């Protein structure tokens, strides 16, 4: 596959979806407070605006790279599964990438950082939702 075959609009939609999912996932009403405490932060450590330009730039760039990589993987694996990408095999591709690469790597990092399974579940869960949705979008919009 080459870069000209990627549906770049679908990749951009994936980035927007990832940011929206992260906004909800890490909101105070969902996982932020548990996650913040679990990584060893306190109320006085609440994030401020310092350095947020770089944080958001790298967050968007990371989502873009992840979505572009999925845009290569969904057609490749989709063609092996059923001859063509579909939303279902796109989601399965996202799940397998999460299960085989993302979840184990994050697990080791969280365990050695002393942050435990709860923090791993929150962070890995966010990536799982992203990859499932990316696979659905890219499988449907190939």
Secondary structure, 3 states (H helix, E strand, C coil): CCHHHCCHHHHHHHHHHHHHHHHHHCCCCCCHHHHHHHCCCCHHHCCCCCCHHHHHHHHHHHHHHHHHHHHHHHHHHHHHHHCCCCHHHHHHHHHHHHHHHHHHHHHHHHHHCCCHHHHHHHHHHHHHHHHHHHHHHHHHCC
